[in-house]
Amino acid sequence: MRRPVPWALLAVLILAQICYPLTTGAARAGLTVATVVLGWLLSVGHALLSRGARTAAALVAVATGGGFAIEAVGVATGFPFGSYDYSGELGPKLAGVPLIIPLAWTWMAWPAWLTAIRLTTPGAPPAGDRAAWTRHVGRVTLAAVGLAAWDLFLDPQMVAEGYWVWRDAVPALPGLPRIPVSNYLGWLLFAVLLMSALRPLAGPAVDRTGRQDGPMFALYLWTYFSSVLAHAVFLRLPASAAWGAAGMAVAAVPLALVLLRARPQENDKQMPAPRPGVDATA
């Protein structure tokens, strides 16, 4: 009964995102809020159903709680993202931060973490403390990059809609003149802190992946490929399409390849062995 729930939420989320380019003004802002809430419910719900209350609580604490804290500091001081202000289009604020903003951190933090786990889990366990520590550092790094690279899509899109504005956008990436480089560095810094805290709080249940994580892998890959298409074609943001395609490819492309290679192996495991004396090719 539980397994279809994340897939159903993912389907609704994808439908909402498909509708995004078809709306404007207040309707688009409302759809943005609804999409973020759906994404938060999807990731937290999946964490709860697949790994239990401890993991879901840890995800909410470090991503939602930590996301709000870092955003509040950022709005008040300009550190670590740079000086910026939110408009009033994204709903109620607390300490100058729209309440949906920390939900967005949570939405993508969970699939980014699971993607890193999937890509850094070999067939045999690590031998010795040093190998285990090296793997953990690799996972945290890849998960942080996988999350922070999403902002190469997100910030240009949201700034173009007027949902927030930067007071000083120098220096900026080529083609993205309205957003300072400090923003992306701030994202990466917080993503490292977030991923570093998630494992100790969530426990060993987040050290492995399985078939139940299909919705999260689908979410990460959908976010990547649909964002490239949407920015390049529908939103007319070719620079962010290129930057985001290059940044998220670090995790998304290897994930896609690993999942594609795993499918024939899984199909082979599911095929029944031929009965003695029966031609399996008949």
C-alpha positions as CSV (number, residue, x, y, z in Angstrom):
1,M,0.0,0.0,0.0
2,R,2.8,2.4,0.8
3,R,4.9,1.9,-2.4
4,P,2.6,3.7,-4.8
5,V,2.4,6.9,-2.7
6,P,5.7,8.4,-3.7
7,W,5.1,7.6,-7.4
8,A,1.7,9.2,-7.2
9,L,3.1,12.4,-5.6
10,L,5.9,12.4,-8.3
11,A,3.3,12.2,-11.0
12,V,1.3,15.2,-9.6
13,L,4.6,17.1,-9.2
14,I,5.6,16.5,-12.8
15,L,2.1,17.6,-14.0
16,A,2.5,20.8,-12.0
17,Q,5.9,21.5,-13.4
18,I,4.6,20.9,-17.0
19,C,1.9,23.5,-16.3
20,Y,4.5,26.1,-15.1
21,P,5.4,27.5,-18.5
22,L,1.8,27.8,-19.4
23,T,1.0,30.2,-16.6
24,T,1.9,33.8,-15.8
25,G,1.7,36.3,-12.9
26,A,-0.1,35.3,-9.7
27,A,-1.1,31.9,-11.2
28,R,2.6,31.1,-11.8
29,A,3.6,32.2,-8.3
30,G,0.9,30.1,-6.8
31,L,1.9,27.1,-8.9
32,T,5.5,27.6,-7.7
33,V,4.5,27.5,-4.1
34,A,2.3,24.4,-4.7
35,T,5.2,22.7,-6.6
36,V,7.6,23.3,-3.7
37,V,5.1,22.0,-1.2
38,L,4.6,18.9,-3.3
39,G,8.3,18.3,-3.6
40,W,8.7,18.6,0.2
41,L,5.9,16.1,0.8
42,L,7.4,13.7,-1.7
43,S,10.9,13.7,-0.3
44,V,9.9,13.7,3.4
45,G,7.2,11.2,2.7
46,H,9.5,8.9,0.9
47,A,12.1,9.1,3.7
48,L,9.4,8.2,6.2
49,L,7.9,5.3,4.3
50,S,11.2,3.8,3.2
51,R,13.4,4.4,6.2
52,G,11.2,5.4,9.1
53,A,10.6,8.3,11.5
54,R,14.2,8.9,12.5
55,T,15.4,9.5,8.9
56,A,12.4,11.7,8.1
57,A,12.9,13.7,11.2
58,A,16.6,14.1,10.5
59,L,15.9,15.3,6.9
60,V,13.4,17.9,8.2
61,A,15.8,19.0,10.9
62,V,18.9,19.5,8.8
63,A,17.3,20.5,5.4
64,T,14.1,22.4,6.4
65,G,15.3,23.7,9.8
66,G,18.9,24.3,8.6
67,G,17.6,25.8,5.3
68,F,15.5,28.3,7.1
69,A,18.4,29.2,9.5
70,I,20.9,29.8,6.7
71,E,18.4,31.8,4.6
72,A,17.5,34.0,7.6
73,V,21.2,34.7,8.2
74,G,21.7,35.3,4.5
75,V,18.9,37.9,4.3
76,A,20.0,39.6,7.5
77,T,23.8,39.7,6.9
78,G,24.5,38.8,3.2
79,F,26.5,35.8,4.3
80,P,27.1,33.3,2.7
81,F,25.1,34.0,-0.5
82,G,25.4,37.7,-0.9
83,S,23.0,40.5,-0.3
84,Y,19.5,39.8,-1.5
85,D,15.8,40.4,-0.7
86,Y,12.7,38.3,-1.3
87,S,9.6,39.8,-2.9
88,G,6.2,39.1,-1.4
89,E,5.0,36.8,-4.2
90,L,6.0,33.5,-2.6
91,G,3.7,33.7,0.4
92,P,4.2,34.5,4.1
93,K,7.6,35.3,5.4
94,L,9.4,34.8,8.7
95,A,12.6,36.8,9.4
96,G,12.4,38.0,5.8
97,V,12.4,34.4,4.4
98,P,9.3,33.0,2.6
99,L,8.3,29.9,4.4
100,I,8.4,27.7,1.3
101,I,12.2,28.4,0.7
102,P,13.5,25.9,3.3
103,L,11.0,23.3,1.8
104,A,12.9,23.6,-1.5
105,W,16.2,22.7,0.2
106,T,14.5,19.6,1.6
107,W,12.9,18.7,-1.7
108,M,16.1,18.2,-3.6
109,A,18.5,17.3,-0.7
110,W,17.0,13.9,-0.2
111,P,17.2,12.7,-3.9
112,A,20.7,14.2,-4.1
113,W,21.8,12.2,-1.1
114,L,20.4,9.0,-2.4
115,T,22.0,9.6,-5.8
116,A,25.3,9.9,-4.1
117,I,24.8,6.7,-2.1
118,R,23.8,4.9,-5.3
119,L,26.9,6.1,-7.1
120,T,29.4,5.3,-4.3
121,T,28.2,1.9,-3.2
122,P,30.4,-0.9,-4.7
123,G,29.7,-4.5,-4.4
124,A,32.0,-5.1,-1.4
125,P,32.0,-3.2,1.9
126,P,35.0,-0.9,2.5
127,A,38.0,-2.5,4.2
128,G,39.2,-0.6,7.2
129,D,38.4,2.8,8.8
130,R,40.3,4.8,6.2
131,A,38.4,3.3,3.3
132,A,35.0,3.9,5.1
133,W,36.0,7.5,5.8
134,T,37.1,8.1,2.2
135,R,33.8,6.7,1.0
136,H,31.8,8.9,3.4
137,V,33.7,12.0,2.3
138,G,33.1,11.1,-1.4
139,R,29.4,10.7,-0.7
140,V,29.1,14.0,1.1
141,T,31.0,15.8,-1.6
142,L,28.9,14.3,-4.4
143,A,25.6,14.8,-2.6
144,A,26.5,18.4,-1.9
145,V,27.5,19.1,-5.5
146,G,24.4,17.3,-6.7
147,L,22.2,19.6,-4.6
148,A,24.1,22.9,-5.1
149,A,24.3,22.4,-8.9
150,W,20.5,22.5,-9.0
151,D,20.7,26.2,-8.1
152,L,22.3,26.9,-11.5
153,F,18.7,26.3,-12.8
154,L,16.7,27.5,-9.8
155,D,18.2,31.0,-9.1
156,P,18.1,32.3,-12.7
157,Q,14.5,31.1,-13.1
158,M,13.3,32.6,-9.9
159,V,15.2,35.9,-10.4
160,A,13.7,36.2,-13.9
161,E,10.3,35.9,-12.3
162,G,11.1,38.6,-9.7
163,Y,10.7,36.3,-6.7
164,W,14.0,37.7,-5.2
165,V,16.6,40.3,-6.3
166,W,20.3,40.7,-5.6
167,R,21.6,44.1,-4.4
168,D,25.1,43.4,-5.8
169,A,25.5,40.8,-8.5
170,V,29.2,41.2,-9.2
171,P,31.1,39.0,-10.1
172,A,28.6,36.8,-11.9
173,L,28.9,33.8,-14.2
174,P,28.9,34.5,-17.9
175,G,25.4,34.8,-19.2
176,L,23.9,35.1,-15.7
177,P,24.5,38.7,-14.8
178,R,21.8,39.2,-12.1
179,I,23.2,36.6,-9.7
180,P,26.6,36.8,-7.9
181,V,29.0,33.9,-7.9
182,S,28.9,34.1,-4.1
183,N,25.4,32.7,-4.2
184,Y,26.5,29.4,-5.8
185,L,29.4,29.2,-3.4
186,G,27.1,29.7,-0.5
187,W,24.8,27.0,-1.8
188,L,27.8,24.6,-2.0
189,L,28.9,25.5,1.6
190,F,25.5,24.9,3.1
191,A,25.0,21.7,1.0
192,V,28.3,20.3,2.5
193,L,27.1,21.1,6.0
194,L,23.7,19.7,5.3
195,M,25.0,16.4,3.9
196,S,27.6,16.1,6.7
197,A,24.9,16.3,9.3
198,L,22.3,14.1,7.7
199,R,24.1,10.8,8.1
200,P,24.9,11.1,11.8
201,L,21.3,12.1,12.6
202,A,19.5,9.8,10.2
203,G,21.5,6.7,11.1
204,P,22.8,3.7,9.0
205,A,19.4,3.4,7.1
206,V,20.6,6.1,4.7
207,D,23.8,4.2,3.8
208,R,22.1,2.0,1.2
209,T,19.6,2.2,-1.6
210,G,17.2,-0.2,-3.0
211,R,14.2,-0.6,-5.4
212,Q,12.1,1.5,-3.0
213,D,14.2,4.5,-4.0
214,G,13.1,4.5,-7.7
215,P,10.9,7.6,-7.2
216,M,13.8,9.6,-5.9
217,F,16.1,8.7,-8.7
218,A,13.3,9.5,-11.1
219,L,12.8,12.8,-9.4
220,Y,16.5,13.7,-9.7
221,L,16.7,12.7,-13.4
222,W,13.4,14.4,-14.2
223,T,14.6,17.6,-12.5
224,Y,17.8,17.5,-14.6
225,F,16.5,16.7,-18.0
226,S,13.2,18.7,-17.8
227,S,15.1,21.8,-16.5
228,V,17.5,21.7,-19.4
229,L,14.6,21.6,-21.8
230,A,12.5,24.1,-20.0
231,H,15.2,26.7,-19.7
232,A,16.5,26.2,-23.2
233,V,13.1,26.3,-25.0
234,F,10.1,27.4,-22.9
235,L,11.6,29.9,-20.4
236,R,14.2,31.4,-22.9
237,L,17.0,31.1,-20.4
238,P,19.7,29.5,-22.6
239,A,22.6,30.4,-20.3
240,S,21.1,28.8,-17.2
241,A,20.2,25.8,-19.4
242,A,23.9,25.4,-20.3
243,W,25.3,26.1,-16.8
244,G,22.7,23.8,-15.1
245,A,23.2,21.0,-17.7
246,A,27.0,21.0,-17.0
247,G,26.7,21.3,-13.2
248,M,24.0,18.7,-12.5
249,A,25.5,16.3,-15.1
250,V,28.2,15.5,-12.5
251,A,25.6,13.4,-10.6
252,A,22.7,13.0,-13.0
253,V,24.5,11.5,-16.0
254,P,26.4,8.8,-14.0
255,L,23.1,8.0,-12.2
256,A,21.3,7.5,-15.5
257,L,24.1,5.3,-16.8
258,V,24.2,3.2,-13.6
259,L,20.4,2.7,-13.6
260,L,20.4,1.7,-17.3
261,R,23.2,-0.8,-16.7
262,A,21.3,-2.3,-13.7
263,R,18.1,-2.9,-15.6
264,P,19.3,-5.9,-17.7
265,Q,20.8,-7.5,-14.5
266,E,17.6,-7.1,-12.6
267,N,15.6,-8.6,-15.5
268,D,18.0,-11.6,-15.6
269,K,17.5,-12.1,-11.8
270,Q,13.8,-12.1,-12.2
271,M,13.7,-14.7,-15.1
272,P,12.9,-18.2,-13.8
273,A,15.4,-20.9,-14.5
274,P,14.4,-23.4,-17.2
275,R,13.0,-26.7,-16.0
276,P,15.2,-29.7,-16.5
277,G,14.5,-31.3,-19.9
278,V,12.8,-28.2,-21.2
279,D,14.4,-26.2,-24.0
280,A,14.6,-22.6,-22.6
281,T,14.5,-21.2,-26.1
282,A,11.4,-23.0,-27.2
